Amino acid sequence: MQIVIALVFGAAVGGLLHFLQTGRALRGVALAPILGAFTGGIVWLALTWVGQTTLDPWLWLVSLAAPLVVVPLALVALTRARAAHDDRERVRLGIA
């Protein structure tokens, strides 16, 4: 049941980062919170599968830190990819 903490924290981090990072108009408003929740949940799941319990501090530290690392990097990469794609499409359509 404690996995919900990792999911909620990841979603909150994603929501906050969506508004703090540039390029909001190039990505959906739900992308960052979903990515954060997914990252926190997957890390929690993987660590419990390898034997970590809720009494181990590494489970908490890694599953709460993973969205803080993964989400900003993913948002930067996705924003750049979307901007590059939009530029290519403008040139292709002749509206550049």
Jmol script that loads the backbone (N, CA, C; Angstrom):
load data "model"
ATOM      1  N   MET A   1       0.809  -1.194   0.000  1.00  0.00           N
ATOM      2  CA  MET A   1       0.000   0.000   0.000  1.00  0.00           C
ATOM      3  C   MET A   1       0.857   1.264   0.000  1.00  0.00           C
ATOM      4  N   GLN A   2       2.097   1.159   0.482  1.00  0.00           N
ATOM      5  CA  GLN A   2       2.971   2.328   0.519  1.00  0.00           C
ATOM      6  C   GLN A   2       3.424   2.766  -0.869  1.00  0.00           C
ATOM      7  N   ILE A   3       3.198   1.920  -1.877  1.00  0.00           N
ATOM      8  CA  ILE A   3       3.550   2.309  -3.241  1.00  0.00           C
ATOM      9  C   ILE A   3       2.770   3.553  -3.673  1.00  0.00           C
ATOM     10  N   VAL A   4       1.630   3.770  -3.051  1.00  0.00           N
ATOM     11  CA  VAL A   4       0.817   4.951  -3.378  1.00  0.00           C
ATOM     12  C   VAL A   4       1.592   6.230  -3.076  1.00  0.00           C
ATOM     13  N   ILE A   5       2.429   6.203  -2.044  1.00  0.00           N
ATOM     14  CA  ILE A   5       3.246   7.379  -1.727  1.00  0.00           C
ATOM     15  C   ILE A   5       4.194   7.684  -2.874  1.00  0.00           C
ATOM     16  N   ALA A   6       4.835   6.650  -3.409  1.00  0.00           N
ATOM     17  CA  ALA A   6       5.745   6.855  -4.542  1.00  0.00           C
ATOM     18  C   ALA A   6       4.989   7.353  -5.766  1.00  0.00           C
ATOM     19  N   LEU A   7       3.805   6.826  -6.002  1.00  0.00           N
ATOM     20  CA  LEU A   7       2.998   7.251  -7.150  1.00  0.00           C
ATOM     21  C   LEU A   7       2.557   8.708  -7.016  1.00  0.00           C
ATOM     22  N   VAL A   8       2.068   9.072  -5.846  1.00  0.00           N
ATOM     23  CA  VAL A   8       1.589  10.445  -5.621  1.00  0.00           C
ATOM     24  C   VAL A   8       2.747  11.432  -5.660  1.00  0.00           C
ATOM     25  N   PHE A   9       3.879  11.066  -5.040  1.00  0.00           N
ATOM     26  CA  PHE A   9       5.040  11.953  -5.059  1.00  0.00           C
ATOM     27  C   PHE A   9       5.535  12.144  -6.490  1.00  0.00           C
ATOM     28  N   GLY A  10       5.596  11.072  -7.249  1.00  0.00           N
ATOM     29  CA  GLY A  10       6.032  11.184  -8.634  1.00  0.00           C
ATOM     30  C   GLY A  10       5.099  12.053  -9.458  1.00  0.00           C
ATOM     31  N   ALA A  11       3.804  11.899  -9.263  1.00  0.00           N
ATOM     32  CA  ALA A  11       2.837  12.724  -9.985  1.00  0.00           C
ATOM     33  C   ALA A  11       2.952  14.193  -9.578  1.00  0.00           C
ATOM     34  N   ALA A  12       3.168  14.444  -8.299  1.00  0.00           N
ATOM     35  CA  ALA A  12       3.317  15.829  -7.836  1.00  0.00           C
ATOM     36  C   ALA A  12       4.583  16.464  -8.400  1.00  0.00           C
ATOM     37  N   VAL A  13       5.668  15.716  -8.416  1.00  0.00           N
ATOM     38  CA  VAL A  13       6.916  16.221  -8.993  1.00  0.00           C
ATOM     39  C   VAL A  13       6.723  16.509 -10.475  1.00  0.00           C
ATOM     40  N   GLY A  14       6.077  15.586 -11.172  1.00  0.00           N
ATOM     41  CA  GLY A  14       5.823  15.796 -12.589  1.00  0.00           C
ATOM     42  C   GLY A  14       4.954  17.013 -12.854  1.00  0.00           C
ATOM     43  N   GLY A  15       3.919  17.190 -12.056  1.00  0.00           N
ATOM     44  CA  GLY A  15       3.058  18.360 -12.222  1.00  0.00           C
ATOM     45  C   GLY A  15       3.801  19.655 -11.970  1.00  0.00           C
ATOM     46  N   LEU A  16       4.624  19.666 -10.956  1.00  0.00           N
ATOM     47  CA  LEU A  16       5.410  20.860 -10.648  1.00  0.00           C
ATOM     48  C   LEU A  16       6.410  21.157 -11.765  1.00  0.00           C
ATOM     49  N   LEU A  17       7.085  20.123 -12.233  1.00  0.00           N
ATOM     50  CA  LEU A  17       8.079  20.328 -13.281  1.00  0.00           C
ATOM     51  C   LEU A  17       7.442  20.736 -14.604  1.00  0.00           C
ATOM     52  N   HIS A  18       6.225  20.301 -14.858  1.00  0.00           N
ATOM     53  CA  HIS A  18       5.539  20.728 -16.084  1.00  0.00           C
ATOM     54  C   HIS A  18       5.424  22.250 -16.124  1.00  0.00           C
ATOM     55  N   PHE A  19       5.121  22.845 -14.994  1.00  0.00           N
ATOM     56  CA  PHE A  19       4.948  24.297 -14.962  1.00  0.00           C
ATOM     57  C   PHE A  19       6.256  25.055 -14.781  1.00  0.00           C
ATOM     58  N   LEU A  20       7.287  24.408 -14.262  1.00  0.00           N
ATOM     59  CA  LEU A  20       8.561  25.092 -14.050  1.00  0.00           C
ATOM     60  C   LEU A  20       9.460  25.078 -15.282  1.00  0.00           C
ATOM     61  N   GLN A  21       9.344  24.056 -16.110  1.00  0.00           N
ATOM     62  CA  GLN A  21      10.212  23.967 -17.279  1.00  0.00           C
ATOM     63  C   GLN A  21       9.574  24.639 -18.483  1.00  0.00           C
ATOM     64  N   THR A  22      10.432  25.110 -19.359  1.00  0.00           N
ATOM     65  CA  THR A  22       9.937  25.780 -20.559  1.00  0.00           C
ATOM     66  C   THR A  22       9.368  24.767 -21.546  1.00  0.00           C
ATOM     67  N   GLY A  23       8.634  25.260 -22.506  1.00  0.00           N
ATOM     68  CA  GLY A  23       8.083  24.414 -23.549  1.00  0.00           C
ATOM     69  C   GLY A  23       6.769  23.744 -23.193  1.00  0.00           C
ATOM     70  N   ARG A  24       6.037  24.335 -22.263  1.00  0.00           N
ATOM     71  CA  ARG A  24       4.757  23.743 -21.853  1.00  0.00           C
ATOM     72  C   ARG A  24       3.788  23.563 -23.002  1.00  0.00           C
ATOM     73  N   ALA A  25       3.815  24.488 -23.939  1.00  0.00           N
ATOM     74  CA  ALA A  25       2.867  24.432 -25.044  1.00  0.00           C
ATOM     75  C   ALA A  25       3.158  23.282 -26.004  1.00  0.00           C
ATOM     76  N   LEU A  26       4.336  22.709 -25.904  1.00  0.00           N
ATOM     77  CA  LEU A  26       4.720  21.641 -26.823  1.00  0.00           C
ATOM     78  C   LEU A  26       4.433  20.244 -26.277  1.00  0.00           C
ATOM     79  N   ARG A  27       3.912  20.161 -25.073  1.00  0.00           N
ATOM     80  CA  ARG A  27       3.597  18.839 -24.503  1.00  0.00           C
ATOM     81  C   ARG A  27       2.282  18.946 -23.735  1.00  0.00           C
ATOM     82  N   GLY A  28       1.635  17.838 -23.564  1.00  0.00           N
ATOM     83  CA  GLY A  28       0.365  17.810 -22.861  1.00  0.00           C
ATOM     84  C   GLY A  28       0.544  18.027 -21.361  1.00  0.00           C
ATOM     85  N   VAL A  29      -0.496  18.535 -20.742  1.00  0.00           N
ATOM     86  CA  VAL A  29      -0.427  18.850 -19.322  1.00  0.00           C
ATOM     87  C   VAL A  29      -0.350  17.586 -18.467  1.00  0.00           C
ATOM     88  N   ALA A  30      -0.819  16.470 -18.962  1.00  0.00           N
ATOM     89  CA  ALA A  30      -0.811  15.229 -18.177  1.00  0.00           C
ATOM     90  C   ALA A  30       0.455  14.405 -18.352  1.00  0.00           C
ATOM     91  N   LEU A  31       1.273  14.745 -19.329  1.00  0.00           N
ATOM     92  CA  LEU A  31       2.449  13.935 -19.624  1.00  0.00           C
ATOM     93  C   LEU A  31       3.417  13.861 -18.448  1.00  0.00           C
ATOM     94  N   ALA A  32       3.784  14.982 -17.887  1.00  0.00           N
ATOM     95  CA  ALA A  32       4.774  14.998 -16.805  1.00  0.00           C
ATOM     96  C   ALA A  32       4.273  14.306 -15.531  1.00  0.00           C
ATOM     97  N   PRO A  33       3.049  14.562 -15.067  1.00  0.00           N
ATOM     98  CA  PRO A  33       2.587  13.835 -13.883  1.00  0.00           C
ATOM     99  C   PRO A  33       2.488  12.326 -14.098  1.00  0.00           C
ATOM    100  N   ILE A  34       2.044  11.922 -15.280  1.00  0.00           N
ATOM    101  CA  ILE A  34       1.961  10.485 -15.550  1.00  0.00           C
ATOM    102  C   ILE A  34       3.351   9.881 -15.597  1.00  0.00           C
ATOM    103  N   LEU A  35       4.296  10.564 -16.228  1.00  0.00           N
ATOM    104  CA  LEU A  35       5.668  10.078 -16.286  1.00  0.00           C
ATOM    105  C   LEU A  35       6.283   9.984 -14.889  1.00  0.00           C
ATOM    106  N   GLY A  36       6.020  10.971 -14.044  1.00  0.00           N
ATOM    107  CA  GLY A  36       6.543  10.940 -12.676  1.00  0.00           C
ATOM    108  C   GLY A  36       5.951   9.810 -11.858  1.00  0.00           C
ATOM    109  N   ALA A  37       4.647   9.624 -11.950  1.00  0.00           N
ATOM    110  CA  ALA A  37       3.999   8.531 -11.218  1.00  0.00           C
ATOM    111  C   ALA A  37       4.486   7.180 -11.721  1.00  0.00           C
ATOM    112  N   PHE A  38       4.607   7.044 -13.032  1.00  0.00           N
ATOM    113  CA  PHE A  38       5.089   5.796 -13.608  1.00  0.00           C
ATOM    114  C   PHE A  38       6.511   5.491 -13.141  1.00  0.00           C
ATOM    115  N   THR A  39       7.376   6.499 -13.145  1.00  0.00           N
ATOM    116  CA  THR A  39       8.760   6.307 -12.726  1.00  0.00           C
ATOM    117  C   THR A  39       8.840   5.895 -11.259  1.00  0.00           C
ATOM    118  N   GLY A  40       8.143   6.615 -10.400  1.00  0.00           N
ATOM    119  CA  GLY A  40       8.154   6.265  -8.977  1.00  0.00           C
ATOM    120  C   GLY A  40       7.608   4.876  -8.720  1.00  0.00           C
ATOM    121  N   GLY A  41       6.529   4.525  -9.403  1.00  0.00           N
ATOM    122  CA  GLY A  41       5.919   3.212  -9.221  1.00  0.00           C
ATOM    123  C   GLY A  41       6.788   2.081  -9.729  1.00  0.00           C
ATOM    124  N   ILE A  42       7.404   2.266 -10.892  1.00  0.00           N
ATOM    125  CA  ILE A  42       8.262   1.213 -11.459  1.00  0.00           C
ATOM    126  C   ILE A  42       9.492   0.990 -10.592  1.00  0.00           C
ATOM    127  N   VAL A  43      10.086   2.059 -10.105  1.00  0.00           N
ATOM    128  CA  VAL A  43      11.262   1.908  -9.247  1.00  0.00           C
ATOM    129  C   VAL A  43      10.873   1.205  -7.956  1.00  0.00           C
ATOM    130  N   TRP A  44       9.757   1.597  -7.359  1.00  0.00           N
ATOM    131  CA  TRP A  44       9.282   0.938  -6.135  1.00  0.00           C
ATOM    132  C   TRP A  44       9.053  -0.553  -6.394  1.00  0.00           C
ATOM    133  N   LEU A  45       8.387  -0.854  -7.487  1.00  0.00           N
ATOM    134  CA  LEU A  45       8.091  -2.238  -7.842  1.00  0.00           C
ATOM    135  C   LEU A  45       9.374  -3.047  -8.041  1.00  0.00           C
ATOM    136  N   ALA A  46      10.325  -2.487  -8.775  1.00  0.00           N
ATOM    137  CA  ALA A  46      11.578  -3.195  -9.027  1.00  0.00           C
ATOM    138  C   ALA A  46      12.347  -3.453  -7.734  1.00  0.00           C
ATOM    139  N   LEU A  47      12.391  -2.457  -6.869  1.00  0.00           N
ATOM    140  CA  LEU A  47      13.127  -2.633  -5.613  1.00  0.00           C
ATOM    141  C   LEU A  47      12.446  -3.628  -4.676  1.00  0.00           C
ATOM    142  N   THR A  48      11.144  -3.680  -4.683  1.00  0.00           N
ATOM    143  CA  THR A  48      10.477  -4.677  -3.839  1.00  0.00           C
ATOM    144  C   THR A  48      10.657  -6.073  -4.410  1.00  0.00           C
ATOM    145  N   TRP A  49      10.737  -6.176  -5.722  1.00  0.00           N
ATOM    146  CA  TRP A  49      10.975  -7.483  -6.337  1.00  0.00           C
ATOM    147  C   TRP A  49      12.367  -8.017  -6.032  1.00  0.00           C
ATOM    148  N   VAL A  50      13.337  -7.126  -5.825  1.00  0.00           N
ATOM    149  CA  VAL A  50      14.686  -7.595  -5.503  1.00  0.00           C
ATOM    150  C   VAL A  50      14.884  -7.785  -4.004  1.00  0.00           C
ATOM    151  N   GLY A  51      13.840  -7.569  -3.224  1.00  0.00           N
ATOM    152  CA  GLY A  51      13.906  -7.904  -1.814  1.00  0.00           C
ATOM    153  C   GLY A  51      13.881  -6.752  -0.828  1.00  0.00           C
ATOM    154  N   GLN A  52      13.800  -5.525  -1.292  1.00  0.00           N
ATOM    155  CA  GLN A  52      13.723  -4.388  -0.377  1.00  0.00           C
ATOM    156  C   GLN A  52      12.353  -4.386   0.298  1.00  0.00           C
ATOM    157  N   THR A  53      12.336  -3.973   1.539  1.00  0.00           N
ATOM    158  CA  THR A  53      11.075  -3.855   2.264  1.00  0.00           C
ATOM    159  C   THR A  53      10.838  -2.393   2.609  1.00  0.00           C
ATOM    160  N   THR A  54       9.693  -2.086   3.145  1.00  0.00           N
ATOM    161  CA  THR A  54       9.382  -0.698   3.490  1.00  0.00           C
ATOM    162  C   THR A  54      10.212  -0.207   4.672  1.00  0.00           C
ATOM    163  N   LEU A  55      10.911  -1.097   5.329  1.00  0.00           N
ATOM    164  CA  LEU A  55      11.793  -0.709   6.423  1.00  0.00           C
ATOM    165  C   LEU A  55      13.168  -0.288   5.933  1.00  0.00           C
ATOM    166  N   ASP A  56      13.489  -0.591   4.671  1.00  0.00           N
ATOM    167  CA  ASP A  56      14.780  -0.225   4.095  1.00  0.00           C
ATOM    168  C   ASP A  56      14.734   1.209   3.577  1.00  0.00           C
ATOM    169  N   PRO A  57      15.684   2.042   4.011  1.00  0.00           N
ATOM    170  CA  PRO A  57      15.658   3.435   3.546  1.00  0.00           C
ATOM    171  C   PRO A  57      15.956   3.575   2.056  1.00  0.00           C
ATOM    172  N   TRP A  58      16.683   2.638   1.471  1.00  0.00           N
ATOM    173  CA  TRP A  58      16.987   2.737   0.043  1.00  0.00           C
ATOM    174  C   TRP A  58      15.735   2.668  -0.818  1.00  0.00           C
ATOM    175  N   LEU A  59      14.782   1.894  -0.403  1.00  0.00           N
ATOM    176  CA  LEU A  59      13.523   1.813  -1.141  1.00  0.00           C
ATOM    177  C   LEU A  59      12.870   3.187  -1.221  1.00  0.00           C
ATOM    178  N   TRP A  60      12.828   3.864  -0.112  1.00  0.00           N
ATOM    179  CA  TRP A  60      12.208   5.185  -0.066  1.00  0.00           C
ATOM    180  C   TRP A  60      13.035   6.219  -0.815  1.00  0.00           C
ATOM    181  N   LEU A  61      14.338   6.239  -0.581  1.00  0.00           N
ATOM    182  CA  LEU A  61      15.189   7.254  -1.201  1.00  0.00           C
ATOM    183  C   LEU A  61      15.208   7.135  -2.722  1.00  0.00           C
ATOM    184  N   VAL A  62      15.399   5.930  -3.199  1.00  0.00           N
ATOM    185  CA  VAL A  62      15.515   5.757  -4.648  1.00  0.00           C
ATOM    186  C   VAL A  62      14.169   5.969  -5.343  1.00  0.00           C
ATOM    187  N   SER A  63      13.108   5.451  -4.770  1.00  0.00           N
ATOM    188  CA  SER A  63      11.815   5.592  -5.441  1.00  0.00           C
ATOM    189  C   SER A  63      11.285   7.027  -5.389  1.00  0.00           C
ATOM    190  N   LEU A  64      11.706   7.799  -4.424  1.00  0.00           N
ATOM    191  CA  LEU A  64      11.294   9.205  -4.390  1.00  0.00           C
ATOM    192  C   LEU A  64      12.260  10.100  -5.160  1.00  0.00           C
ATOM    193  N   ALA A  65      13.512   9.677  -5.316  1.00  0.00           N
ATOM    194  CA  ALA A  65      14.485  10.475  -6.058  1.00  0.00           C
ATOM    195  C   ALA A  65      14.413  10.221  -7.564  1.00  0.00           C
ATOM    196  N   ALA A  66      13.986   9.039  -7.962  1.00  0.00           N
ATOM    197  CA  ALA A  66      13.956   8.704  -9.389  1.00  0.00           C
ATOM    198  C   ALA A  66      13.115   9.681 -10.214  1.00  0.00           C
ATOM    199  N   PRO A  67      11.905  10.053  -9.790  1.00  0.00           N
ATOM    200  CA  PRO A  67      11.153  11.041 -10.587  1.00  0.00           C
ATOM    201  C   PRO A  67      11.842  12.407 -10.656  1.00  0.00           C
ATOM    202  N   LEU A  68      12.589  12.759  -9.614  1.00  0.00           N
ATOM    203  CA  LEU A  68      13.302  14.035  -9.622  1.00  0.00           C
ATOM    204  C   LEU A  68      14.419  14.060 -10.658  1.00  0.00           C
ATOM    205  N   VAL A  69      14.926  12.899 -11.009  1.00  0.00           N
ATOM    206  CA  VAL A  69      16.003  12.805 -11.994  1.00  0.00           C
ATOM    207  C   VAL A  69      15.442  12.533 -13.390  1.00  0.00           C
ATOM    208  N   VAL A  70      14.520  11.598 -13.496  1.00  0.00           N
ATOM    209  CA  VAL A  70      14.039  11.139 -14.797  1.00  0.00           C
ATOM    210  C   VAL A  70      13.117  12.157 -15.472  1.00  0.00           C
ATOM    211  N   VAL A  71      12.188  12.714 -14.740  1.00  0.00           N
ATOM    212  CA  VAL A  71      11.170  13.584 -15.354  1.00  0.00           C
ATOM    213  C   VAL A  71      11.774  14.833 -15.996  1.00  0.00           C
ATOM    214  N   PRO A  72      12.669  15.578 -15.339  1.00  0.00           N
ATOM    215  CA  PRO A  72      13.204  16.764 -16.024  1.00  0.00           C
ATOM    216  C   PRO A  72      13.989  16.419 -17.287  1.00  0.00           C
ATOM    217  N   LEU A  73      14.760  15.334 -17.231  1.00  0.00           N
ATOM    218  CA  LEU A  73      15.516  14.934 -18.415  1.00  0.00           C
ATOM    219  C   LEU A  73      14.585  14.512 -19.543  1.00  0.00           C
ATOM    220  N   ALA A  74      13.559  13.762 -19.213  1.00  0.00           N
ATOM    221  CA  ALA A  74      12.604  13.323 -20.227  1.00  0.00           C
ATOM    222  C   ALA A  74      11.843  14.502 -20.816  1.00  0.00           C
ATOM    223  N   LEU A  75      11.464  15.466 -19.979  1.00  0.00           N
ATOM    224  CA  LEU A  75      10.732  16.621 -20.495  1.00  0.00           C
ATOM    225  C   LEU A  75      11.586  17.453 -21.440  1.00  0.00           C
ATOM    226  N   VAL A  76      12.848  17.618 -21.112  1.00  0.00           N
ATOM    227  CA  VAL A  76      13.746  18.361 -22.004  1.00  0.00           C
ATOM    228  C   VAL A  76      13.877  17.632 -23.337  1.00  0.00           C
ATOM    229  N   ALA A  77      14.093  16.321 -23.277  1.00  0.00           N
ATOM    230  CA  ALA A  77      14.248  15.541 -24.511  1.00  0.00           C
ATOM    231  C   ALA A  77      12.967  15.562 -25.350  1.00  0.00           C
ATOM    232  N   LEU A  78      11.829  15.375 -24.707  1.00  0.00           N
ATOM    233  CA  LEU A  78      10.565  15.367 -25.445  1.00  0.00           C
ATOM    234  C   LEU A  78      10.225  16.735 -26.030  1.00  0.00           C
ATOM    235  N   THR A  79      10.525  17.799 -25.307  1.00  0.00           N
ATOM    236  CA  THR A  79      10.254  19.144 -25.801  1.00  0.00           C
ATOM    237  C   THR A  79      11.122  19.453 -27.009  1.00  0.00           C
ATOM    238  N   ARG A  80      12.407  19.080 -26.931  1.00  0.00           N
ATOM    239  CA  ARG A  80      13.300  19.308 -28.071  1.00  0.00           C
ATOM    240  C   ARG A  80      12.865  18.487 -29.285  1.00  0.00           C
ATOM    241  N   ALA A  81      12.487  17.251 -29.045  1.00  0.00           N
ATOM    242  CA  ALA A  81      12.046  16.394 -30.150  1.00  0.00           C
ATOM    243  C   ALA A  81      10.780  16.950 -30.802  1.00  0.00           C
ATOM    244  N   ARG A  82       9.863  17.430 -29.995  1.00  0.00           N
ATOM    245  CA  ARG A  82       8.618  17.993 -30.538  1.00  0.00           C
ATOM    246  C   ARG A  82       8.889  19.269 -31.315  1.00  0.00           C
ATOM    247  N   ALA A  83       9.760  20.129 -30.804  1.00  0.00           N
ATOM    248  CA  ALA A  83      10.088  21.371 -31.506  1.00  0.00           C
ATOM    249  C   ALA A  83      10.764  21.075 -32.836  1.00  0.00           C
ATOM    250  N   ALA A  84      11.681  20.106 -32.859  1.00  0.00           N
ATOM    251  CA  ALA A  84      12.363  19.739 -34.099  1.00  0.00           C
ATOM    252  C   ALA A  84      11.372  19.150 -35.105  1.00  0.00           C
ATOM    253  N   HIS A  85      10.469  18.323 -34.618  1.00  0.00           N
ATOM    254  CA  HIS A  85       9.454  17.737 -35.505  1.00  0.00           C
ATOM    255  C   HIS A  85       8.547  18.814 -36.075  1.00  0.00           C
ATOM    256  N   ASP A  86       8.131  19.747 -35.249  1.00  0.00           N
ATOM    257  CA  ASP A  86       7.269  20.826 -35.734  1.00  0.00           C
ATOM    258  C   ASP A  86       7.988  21.672 -36.785  1.00  0.00           C
ATOM    259  N   ASP A  87       9.280  21.937 -36.579  1.00  0.00           N
ATOM    260  CA  ASP A  87      10.048  22.698 -37.566  1.00  0.00           C
ATOM    261  C   ASP A  87      10.139  21.949 -38.892  1.00  0.00           C
ATOM    262  N   ARG A  88      10.397  20.641 -38.828  1.00  0.00           N
ATOM    263  CA  ARG A  88      10.451  19.833 -40.053  1.00  0.00           C
ATOM    264  C   ARG A  88       9.101  19.827 -40.775  1.00  0.00           C
ATOM    265  N   GLU A  89       8.033  19.744 -40.035  1.00  0.00           N
ATOM    266  CA  GLU A  89       6.707  19.739 -40.652  1.00  0.00           C
ATOM    267  C   GLU A  89       6.378  21.077 -41.295  1.00  0.00           C
ATOM    268  N   ARG A  90       6.786  22.165 -40.670  1.00  0.00           N
ATOM    269  CA  ARG A  90       6.552  23.494 -41.267  1.00  0.00           C
ATOM    270  C   ARG A  90       7.284  23.624 -42.603  1.00  0.00           C
ATOM    271  N   VAL A  91       8.519  23.139 -42.616  1.00  0.00           N
ATOM    272  CA  VAL A  91       9.299  23.193 -43.866  1.00  0.00           C
ATOM    273  C   VAL A  91       8.660  22.283 -44.907  1.00  0.00           C
ATOM    274  N   ARG A  92       8.265  21.110 -44.522  1.00  0.00           N
ATOM    275  CA  ARG A  92       7.653  20.153 -45.453  1.00  0.00           C
ATOM    276  C   ARG A  92       6.359  20.702 -46.042  1.00  0.00           C
ATOM    277  N   LEU A  93       5.575  21.379 -45.234  1.00  0.00           N
ATOM    278  CA  LEU A  93       4.303  21.920 -45.693  1.00  0.00           C
ATOM    279  C   LEU A  93       4.447  23.287 -46.371  1.00  0.00           C
ATOM    280  N   GLY A  94       5.642  23.851 -46.297  1.00  0.00           N
ATOM    281  CA  GLY A  94       5.884  25.145 -46.941  1.00  0.00           C
ATOM    282  C   GLY A  94       5.299  26.328 -46.185  1.00  0.00           C
ATOM    283  N   ILE A  95       5.170  26.211 -44.883  1.00  0.00           N
ATOM    284  CA  ILE A  95       4.636  27.331 -44.092  1.00  0.00           C
ATOM    285  C   ILE A  95       5.681  27.896 -43.154  1.00  0.00           C
ATOM    286  N   ALA A  96       6.947  27.669 -43.472  1.00  0.00           N
ATOM    287  CA  ALA A  96       8.027  28.133 -42.595  1.00  0.00           C
ATOM    288  C   ALA A  96       8.196  29.564 -42.697  1.00  0.00           C
TER     289      ALA A  96
END
end "model"
wireframe off; spacefill off
backbone 0.3
color backbone group
